[in-house]
């Protein structure tokens, strides 16, 4: 018998309203009480884009227009691949689900950098604000150690 263990896909969004990004305060482990972008495990039967939209709805109750893939981050030591899509918020009314304590908009200078839950979120946000300053967004691929 052959048994395979395959990487797990984590999918999410970078939801933007004007010059602000939506972050969620985690109500679950790991890293309960820390901030993250809305994201979670991709489910069978869905595309990465559909999973990112579902997670944004489940965690933040946010209404978005999904944009292009923004980051693809390999987290080899824990067997995960994180994919984040750019997204435009349609409004600023949020209805966080049970996995989220609070969903809130932050300008770059307000981001709680030391309270971010995951390195992939930190890298995605860093690259987002760098691209925003340049006025051009690309797709970023990286290995996270």
Secondary structure, 3 states (H helix, E strand, C coil): CCCCCCCEEEEEEEEEECCEEEEEEECCCCCCCCEECCEEECCCCCCHHHHHHHHHHHHHCCCEEEEEEEEEEEEHHHCEEEEEEEEEECCCCCCCCCCEEEEEEECHHHCCHHHECCHHHHHHHHHHHHHHHHCCCCCEEEECC
